[in-house]
Amino acid sequence: MSSCLRPGMSERRRCRIRLEISREASRLFWAQGVAATSGDQIGEAAGLSTRTIWRHFRSKESCAEPIILHGVAWEMAALRRWKPELSLDDHLAGEMSMHGRGADRAERADNALAMRMIALSTREPALRTAWLMACDQVERELAGSIAGRLDLPADDIRVQMHAAAASGALRVVNEEISEALLGGADVRQFAHAHRLLAQAVRSATGGEVGDAATT
């Protein structure tokens, strides 16, 4: 789990700097492509030296990681809060509503940037690694949630297989929604996106995960 998702006091300044760099890098990647963007340009846009950029990131492509991870952070938080008495459909409906109401202008801007980077990763191999790393973290959260609902250890092979399949399905749904919205689709078309996400998990796990837990 990234320390910037659950930061301690000593991590907060570092996480803020990384996120600001990621914002500027993502804007440049979207506007002109990854290949045409340099570390110097990212540093200039962020108001930092190129040397500082390389202290925080191993490559220019990795600068997109915080924004991309931001795009699925709410899903991971939602999975951690999933109560046994709720189906995933109902739980995600409430989580998405709460997330939408609580988002300020900066949060909405970051969400839009994340969507752009997710869509861009499908045709920019240099960004694909960052997106797949974020999906791997979603898989870890899913494993914990699935283990609890099936009353199995998190390292049980059945839990791991369900988590891998479900995270793959969620990846596809996120990519499809991002591509559709950036392609001009009416946002109202995805008013029930929670159902798409829940159905993806239910289908990927053969129906074993997604319903309310029974006692």
C-alpha positions in Angstrom: 0.0 0.0 0.0 1.4 3.4 -0.9 2.3 5.4 2.2 0.6 8.4 0.5 -2.8 6.7 0.9 -2.5 6.5 4.6 0.2 9.1 5.4 1.8 9.7 8.7 2.8 13.3 9.7 6.4 12.8 8.2 5.0 11.8 4.8 2.4 14.5 4.2 4.8 17.1 2.8 6.4 14.5 0.5 3.0 13.3 -0.7 1.9 16.9 -1.4 5.0 17.5 -3.5 4.6 14.2 -5.4 0.9 14.9 -6.1 1.6 18.4 -7.4 4.4 17.1 -9.7 2.0 14.4 -10.8 -0.7 16.9 -11.7 1.7 18.9 -13.9 3.2 15.9 -15.5 -0.3 14.4 -16.3 -1.4 17.7 -17.8 1.7 17.7 -20.1 1.3 14.0 -21.0 -2.3 14.6 -22.0 -1.6 17.8 -23.9 1.5 16.7 -25.9 2.1 13.0 -25.2 4.7 11.2 -23.0 7.5 11.1 -25.6 7.3 14.9 -26.2 7.4 15.7 -22.5 10.8 16.1 -20.7 11.7 16.2 -17.1 12.8 19.8 -17.5 9.3 20.7 -18.7 7.7 18.9 -15.8 10.0 20.7 -13.3 9.2 24.1 -14.9 5.5 23.5 -14.8 5.7 22.4 -11.1 8.0 25.3 -10.2 10.7 22.9 -9.1 14.2 22.0 -10.3 14.6 19.0 -12.5 16.9 17.5 -9.8 13.9 17.7 -7.4 11.7 15.9 -9.8 14.2 13.0 -10.0 14.5 12.9 -6.2 10.8 12.1 -6.1 10.4 9.9 -9.2 12.5 7.3 -10.9 11.4 8.4 -14.4 9.2 10.9 -16.2 6.6 8.2 -16.8 6.4 7.3 -13.1 5.3 10.9 -12.4 1.8 9.9 -13.4 1.6 7.3 -10.6 0.1 9.5 -7.8 -2.7 10.9 -10.1 -3.5 7.4 -11.5 -3.6 5.9 -8.0 -5.8 8.8 -6.9 -8.3 7.6 -9.6 -8.9 4.3 -7.8 -8.2 5.4 -4.2 -11.9 5.9 -3.5 -12.6 2.3 -4.7 -10.0 0.9 -2.3 -11.4 3.0 0.5 -14.9 1.8 -0.3 -13.7 -1.8 -0.3 -12.3 -1.4 3.1 -15.6 -0.1 4.4 -17.8 -2.7 2.8 -20.1 -4.1 5.5 -21.2 -7.7 5.4 -24.9 -6.8 5.5 -24.8 -4.9 2.3 -24.5 -6.1 -1.3 -21.7 -4.5 -3.3 -24.3 -2.7 -5.5 -25.9 -1.0 -2.5 -22.6 -0.3 -0.8 -21.0 1.3 -3.9 -24.1 3.3 -4.6 -23.7 5.0 -1.2 -20.0 5.3 -1.5 -20.2 7.0 -5.0 -22.9 9.4 -3.8 -20.8 10.3 -0.7 -17.7 10.7 -2.8 -19.5 12.9 -5.3 -20.9 15.2 -2.6 -17.6 15.5 -0.8 -15.5 16.4 -3.8 -14.3 20.0 -4.0 -13.0 21.7 -7.2 -9.4 20.4 -6.7 -10.7 16.8 -6.1 -12.9 16.9 -9.2 -9.9 18.2 -11.2 -7.7 15.4 -10.0 -10.5 12.9 -10.8 -10.6 14.2 -14.3 -6.8 14.0 -14.7 -6.9 10.4 -13.4 -9.5 9.5 -15.9 -7.4 11.0 -18.7 -4.3 9.1 -17.6 -6.2 5.8 -17.3 -7.5 6.3 -20.9 -4.1 7.4 -22.1 -2.5 4.3 -20.6 -4.4 2.1 -23.1 -2.4 3.6 -25.9 0.8 4.9 -24.2 2.8 1.8 -23.1 5.0 4.1 -21.0 2.0 4.8 -18.7 0.7 1.3 -18.7 3.0 0.2 -15.8 1.6 3.0 -13.6 -2.0 2.0 -14.2 -1.3 -1.7 -13.7 0.5 -0.9 -10.4 -2.6 0.9 -9.2 -4.7 -2.1 -10.3 -2.4 -4.3 -8.2 -3.2 -2.3 -5.1 -7.0 -2.6 -5.9 -6.4 -6.4 -6.0 -4.8 -6.4 -2.6 -7.8 -4.5 -1.1 -10.2 -6.9 -2.8 -8.3 -9.9 -1.4 -8.9 -8.5 2.1 -12.6 -7.9 1.5 -13.1 -11.2 -0.1 -11.3 -13.1 2.6 -13.5 -11.5 5.2 -16.7 -12.3 3.4 -15.8 -15.9 2.6 -14.3 -16.4 6.1 -11.0 -17.5 4.5 -7.4 -16.4 5.0 -6.3 -13.6 2.7 -3.6 -15.9 1.3 -6.0 -18.7 0.4 -5.7 -19.6 -3.3 -9.5 -19.2 -3.8 -9.3 -15.7 -2.3 -6.3 -14.8 -4.5 -7.9 -16.1 -7.6 -11.2 -14.2 -6.9 -9.3 -11.0 -6.2 -7.2 -11.3 -9.4 -10.2 -12.0 -11.5 -12.3 -9.2 -9.9 -9.5 -6.6 -10.1 -9.1 -7.4 -13.8 -12.8 -6.9 -14.4 -12.7 -3.6 -12.5 -9.7 -2.5 -14.6 -11.7 -3.1 -17.8 -14.8 -1.2 -16.5 -12.7 1.7 -15.4 -10.9 1.9 -18.8 -14.2 1.6 -20.7 -15.9 4.4 -18.6 -12.8 6.7 -19.0 -12.6 6.2 -22.7 -16.4 6.7 -23.1 -16.6 9.9 -21.1 -13.5 11.4 -22.7 -15.0 10.5 -26.1 -18.0 12.6 -25.4 -20.4 10.2 -23.8 -23.1 11.8 -21.6 -22.1 11.4 -18.0 -25.7 10.5 -17.2 -25.1 7.3 -19.1 -23.0 6.2 -16.1 -25.3 7.3 -13.4 -25.5 3.7 -12.3 -21.8 2.9 -12.6 -21.9 1.2 -9.2 -24.0 -1.5 -10.8 -21.4 -2.0 -13.6 -18.6 -2.3 -11.0 -20.6 -4.6 -8.7 -21.6 -6.8 -11.7 -18.0 -7.0 -12.8 -17.0 -8.4 -9.4 -19.9 -10.7 -9.2 -19.3 -12.1 -12.7 -15.5 -12.4 -12.2 -16.0 -14.5 -9.0 -18.7 -16.7 -10.4 -21.3 -15.1 -8.1 -19.4 -16.0 -4.9 -18.7 -12.3 -4.1 -21.1 -9.4 -4.4 -24.2 -10.3 -2.5 -24.8 -9.4 1.1 -23.2 -11.9 3.4 -25.6 -14.4 5.1 -25.4 -15.5 8.6 
